Amino acid sequence: MTSRVEAFDTKSYEILTRALGYSEADVTGFHHTLDRYKKDVSSLTGAELLRKDYKEWVPESYTPDEAAHETSIPGKIGISSVVKSLAWLYDTHASFETDIKQWTERRQLDFFAVMSSYVDDSKDGQGNFCRDILLFVSAKAADKSKEKLQEVIKEVTSPLELEPLNFKTSEGFYAFHQRNLKSSRKQVAPLLKFHIQGVAMNSL
C-alpha cells in the first residue's frame, strides 16, 4: 500500500482490515511473512527459477520453421524475473547457464534476458535494493542475432545504466549490474522490443 495505490485500493484496504479486525501491526507482520516466502527460492532448481516468472514477445515476422527463420528478422524475446542476484544464481546453481541454454532452445528464443531484483545488505546492512540483468544469445544463433545483441547492449547501456559484473560468463552471456533501479520488466521489455523488433515504444 505504498506505491501505485489508488483511492479504490485504499478504500478496499480500510474495509478489509476493519472486517478482519487487523491492526496496522498485523498487516505489517502479514506483509513481511508473505515477502519472506516470496523471496525463498532455495528449493527451486535453476530451470524452475527461469520458468517461475517468465514472459515472451514474438514479432509478427516470426516463424518456427528453421529454414524460413534464417531469412526472417530475428526477434523472439524471453525474459525471466528472479528475486536473487546473478552472483547468487551462479554460485547456487552450477548448471545455470546450461539451464538457460536449454530453456532458450525449448522456447525457440532469439534473445533471452534474466532480470534479477534483490536486497543486498552484505556491505552496510542497510538493505539496499539492487538490480542485475543477464543477456544471452545462443552460440548456435544466426550471426545477425549475435550482431543484433551487441547493438542492443550499446543502445540500452545508457538508459539502464549498465555496469559489467566482475565474474566469468560463457560465450553469448553478458552480465550487468543495473544502476537504473526504476526500470523493471515493464520498462525493460519495451526497450528491448524497440531495439530488437523495431516496435515503437509509445505503441506498447
N, C-alpha and C positions, 0 to 999 in steps of 0.2 A: 504493500500500500504506500510505497514511497516514490514510484516512478510510473509514468503513463497512466495515472489514475484519473478517472473522470467522475463526474457527480453521481452517475449511476452506480459506480463501484463503491463510492463512499457510502451511499445510502444502503446498498446491499450489505456492506460490512457492518453498519450500525444495526440493521435488522437481525442479522445472523448472530452477532456476538451477544446481543440482548436476549434473543430467544434461547441461546445455549448457555447463557449465564457466564460467558467468558470475560475475564478481566484483561486489561492490556498485557499484564504479565503472562497470562495463559496463552494469548495469541503469540507473543514473542517466543515463548517456550516451544509452542507448536511449530512455529516457523523454523526455529533452529533445529528441531528434530527432523523436519522434512528436508531441510538443506543438508544436514549431515548425511542422511540416507541417499540423497540425490548425488552427492559427491563421492559416495563409497562405491567405487567400481572395481574393488580389489578382487572380486570373484569372477570378473569377466575376462575372457581371452581378448587378444588383440583384434581378432576378426569380429568378435561380438561388440567391441567398442566402436568399430567402424560402422557396424550395422545399426547400432542403438539410436543414433540421431543423424540420419542420412537424408540428403536431398540431391536431386539431379535435375539438369536442364538440358533438353535436347533441341538442337537447332532445326529449322524447317528442312534444311538440306540433308539431314542425317539419314543414312540407310545402313542397316546391319549387314548388308551384302559386302563382303570384304573387297571384291574387285571394284564395285561401284564406289565404295567408301574411299578408296585410294585416290579417286579423282574428284571427290566432293570436298567441300570446305570443312575442315575438321572443327570440332567444337562441342562434343558431348562432354558436359562438365558434371563432376560429382563432388560433393562437399560433405565431410563428416565432422560433426562438432563433438568435442570431448571436454571433460572437466578436469583434465590433468595436463601438466606441462609436457612439451615434447621430450624433454630430458627424462621425465618420469616414464613416459611411454617407451622410450628406447631402453632405459635401464631395466624396466619391469618385464618387458616383452621382447625377448631376444629375436623373435621372428617377426617383429612388427613390420619391417619393410617387405618381407615375404607376404605377410597378410595383406598389405596394401597392393602389391602386385597381383595377387590372386583376386582381390576384390575388383581391381581395375579391369582385369580380364573378364571376370564374371559379368560385370555391368557394361562391358564394351565401351569403356571411357577413353576419350582422347586426353582429358586433363582431370587430375584429381587433387583435391586440397583437404588437408586436415587442419581444422581450426581449433585451437585449444584456449580455453579461458579458465583461469585458476587464481587462487590466492597464494601468494608467495610470502611467507613470514620467516623465511630462513635467514634473512640478512639483519633486519632490525626489529622483528617481532611486531610490526605494525599491520600485518595482514594486507599487503599491497596486492591490488587486483592487477593481473597481467594477462597478456595475450601472446600466443605464438601461432605461426602458420607454417605448414609444410606443403610445398607444391611439388607435384610429381607428374612426369610423362614417361611412359614405358620406353625402355631401350628398343623395343620392337616396333615402336610407333613410327609412322612416316616421318621423313626428315622435316616436312613442313610443319608437323606438330611440334617437333623439338625446337625448331626455329621460332615458332609462334610463342612457345612458353618463354623463351628468352626475351622476346619483345614485350610480353605481358609483364614479366618481372620488372623490366625497366620502367614500364608505364605505371605500375601500382606501388613501386617502392616509395615514391614521394607522398602520395595521399595516405598510404597506410603507415608511413614512417617505419619502414622495414630495416632491421639490422640483422646481418647474418649471425646465426648462432654458432658458437665455437664448439661444435662436435662433429665427428665424421659421419657423413652420409654416403650412400652408394650412388652410382651413376643414375641420373634422372631425378634425384631428390634434392630439394633446395629448402633449407630450414631457416626460418627467420623469427626474431622477436618483433612483435608488432607494437610500436610505441603509441599508435593511434588507438586508444582504448575504446573510443566511442563507436568504432566500426565493427559491428557484429556481423553475423552472416547476412542479415537483412541489407547491409550496406556493401559487404564484400562480394556477394553473389552477383548483384547488378554490375559491379565494377568489372568482375571477371567476364561476365557475359558481354559487356560493352567492348572489351578489348579482344575477346576471343571470337565471339559470334557476330559482332557488329550490330548488336541490338542497342538502340538508343536508350540510355539510362532513364530518360524522362518518360519513356513509354512503358516502363515496368510497373 
